[in-house]
C-alpha cells in the first residue's frame, strides 16, 4: 500500500512532506511554501527542475531507470492531479492550502512572482502549442513568452539548446513525447541557461481537456458547455480515481507475488542445506 510518509529535504533544500505512491515519491507542500521555493529558484543562476506527475507517469517511472534517476535529481516532484493522492484526504489537503494538482501549483504564479520574467515553451505538437500559448496569454499576460519550440517525435537538441541560450528565459515549460523530456534534461541540464524548468509531459492531456477549444459552430448552437463537459469525462476525477484503484490493486498483487517468490526461494535454500 501507499506508505513511508516522511519529513526530509529533496536535494537538501526543499522542506515538505514526501509521500510514496507505489514506488514514486512525490513532494507535498503548501502553496505558500511552493511560492517561496520558486521565488528562490528564479533568483539563482543554476537550472532547477520541477516535475508535475499524473497517474500516467506511474507505469513510466516503474519501467525506466533513466526516469527514476531524473526524478531523484529533480528539485521537486509535485502531484499533477488529485487522483494520484486518492488514498489521502485530498479535499482536506486542498482546503489546507496544499498543492494537490497542476491548478493549485499554478495559483502561485501571480504578477508579483512573474512580472518581467521570460518564458520559453517546448511542446510536443501544434495542438499543445495552441492550447498552452492561449492559456498563458489569457491567464498570465504579464509573463513574456520569448520562444516556442514544437518538438515532434525527434528533437534537434543542439538547435533547441542554442535557441534557449540566445533568448535567455527565466522559465522553461516543457512537454515532449514519452520520456523525451526526461532524456533531454538528463543529458543537457548543465548546458541550459535558464533558472527553472517545469516538466508538464504527464499532465498535458489533463490541461488540454480542461481547457479544450470549443469549435465556433458548436458555440453558435449554444452547446459549448455540453461539448466541453463531454470532452472532459475521461479525465474527470471520478474516472481517474477508478484508474488509480486499479493500478494500486495491480501494484499490491505484484508485491505479493514478489514476496511469495522470495519466500519460495528461501524455502528451497533451506531444504537444500
N, C-alpha and C positions, 0 to 999 in steps of 0.2 A: 504493500500500500504506500501512499504518499507519506513520507516521514522525514526525519532528520531536519527539523526546523532549528536553525542555529543563528547566533548573532556574531558575525565576523565580517571583516572587510574584504571586498573584492579588490585585488591588486593594491592592498594596503591603504586605500583611501576612501572607498565608498562605504559609509556606515549605513546599515539597514539589516533587515531580516532576509536570510536566504532560505528558500524552501526547495525541496527536491520533489519534482513532479516526474514520477517514474525515475529515469536516470538524468533528467535535465534539471539543472539548478537555475532558479530564477530569483532575482532580487525583488524584494517587496519593500517599498519605501514611500513616504508621503510625497504629495505633490510639492510641498514646500521644500523638502529635502532635495527632491529631484531638481527643482529650480535652482537651488544653491549650487548643486553639483555641476549643472550645465553652465551656469554663470562662471564657475571656476574653470571649466574646460575651455570656454571661449576666451579666457584671459591668458591661457597658456600657449606656448609655441608648438608643442608636440601634438600629434593627432591622437584624439581619444575616440573610442568606438562604443556605440550603444546599439544593441540588437533588440528589436521587438519581435517576440516569438508567438506563434499560434499553435493550435493543435497539429496543424500540418507539419510543423517542424519536428515533432517528437520522433517520428519514424526516420526522418533525415538525420537527426542527431545520433540516433542509435546505430545507424548503418554506416556512418562515415567518420573516420578518425580525424580528418582534417577539420571537419565542422566542430568536433569536440574540442580540438586544440584551439581553434579560433575563438570559441565562446569562453574557454578558460582564460584566454588572453584579453578578452573584452573588458572594458571598464564597467559596463553594466549589461545585464540581460534582463529585460523587463517583459512582463506579460503583455501580449498584444491584443488579447481578447479575454473576456470574463470567463468563458468556458474552460480555459486552461486552469482556472482556480476553482473548479466545481466542487472539490471536496472541502473547501474552506467557506466561511461565511462571507462570500464575496460582496453581498449587499452591505454588510456591516463594515467591511473594509472600505468600500466606496463612500459610505456615509462618513467614515472617519477621515476622509481626505487622502486615502491611499491610491497609488497608481494601480489600476486593475485592467486597463486596456489602452489601446493607442489613443483613444479620445481623451482620457484623463491625463495621459502623458502630454498630449498636445495642448492642454489647457495652460500649461506653464509658459507657453511660447507667446508672451504678451509683448506689447510695444516696448516697454522698458527693457526687456531682455534682448529683443531682436532688432530694434530700430537702428539702422546704419549697418547692419550685418549683411553679408553677401552669401548667397546660397547657390550651389551647383547641383543639378539634378542628373542622376544616372539611372535611366529607366529601361525596362525590358522591351517595350514596343510602343508604337504610336498611340495605342489606346490608353496605356498607363500615362504616357506623356500628357495627353489631353486632359485626363481626369485630374492628375496631380497639379499640373500647371494652373488649371481653372480653380482648383481648391485653394491653392496658395494665394493666388491673386485676390480671391474673394474674402479669405479669412485672415491673411497676413499681408496686406498691401504695403506695410512698412518694411518688409523683407525684400531685398533686391535680388532678383534671380539673374545671375551673371552667365550661366551656361546650362545647356541641356544636351545630354548625350543619350541617344537611343541605342542600347547595346545590341539587341538582336541575339542570335544564337552564338555569334562569335564576337569577342571583344578585342578591339585593337588596343592592346594595353598601353603601349608607349604613346600612341596618339592621345588616348584619354588622359594619361598622367601629365603629358605636356600641356594639354589644354587647361587642365585644372591648375597647374602650377603657373600658367600665364595669367589666369583670371583671379587667382588668389582668393578663393572663397573662404568664409569662416566655417560654413556648414556644408556637408555633402549629404544629400538624401539619395540612397541607393537601393534599387530593386533590380535583380537580374534573374535569369533562368536558373532553375535548380539550385546548385551551390556555387554558382559563378561569383557571387558577391563575396562569399567567404574565401574562395580561392584567390580572388583579386586582392582583398585586404591582407590575407596571409602573406602573399608574395610581394606586395607593393607598399605596405604601410609606411615604411621608412622613407619612401620616395615622394610621398604625397604632402604637399604644402597646404595643409588646412588644419583646422583646430578640432572639428567634431565631425564624425561620420556616423550617420544613423541608418542602420540596415533595416529595410522595410519589406524584404522579399516575401516573407511568410505571411504578412498581414495585408499584402497589396490587394488580394482578391476581396477581402473584407472592406477595405477602403473603397474599392471600385463599386461594389454592390451597394454600399451605404451612401454613396454619392453618385448614384447612377444618373446618366444623362437621359432625360425623357425626350423622345423624338417630338418634333413640332406638331405632327398630325395627331399624336396622342394628346398633346396639350389642347389642341383645338377641339377635340372631342370631350375635353374636361375629364379625362381618365388618367391624368398624370399620377395622382396619389395611388390609385389602384395598380397601375403599371409598376411603380416603384415598390409597392408593398409585395407584389408577387415576385419581383426580381430578388428581393431580399430574403425570401423564405428559406432557401438553402443555407444561408449564413445567419439565421436567427439564433438567438441564444438557446432557445428550446432544442433545436436540431443539433446545434454544436455540442450541447451538454450530453445528448444521446451518443454522439460520436465519441466524446470523452469517456463515457462509461464503458463503451465497447473496447476502446483502447486500453483502459485500465484493467478490464477483465482479461484481455489477451496478455497484458503485461504480467498480471498476477499468475495466470496459468503457466506462462513461460518460466517464471521464477520458481514455481512449484516443481515443474519438470526438471529444471536445472538442479534443484535441491535433491530431488529423487535420484537423479543420475549420480550426484556426488555421494549420496548415502549408499547407492548400489556399488560404486567403485570401492568405497571404504569397506563394505561388507565382503566384497570379493578379495580384497587385500588381506583381511583378517583370516578368511578361510584358507588362503594360500600359505599362511605362515605355519 
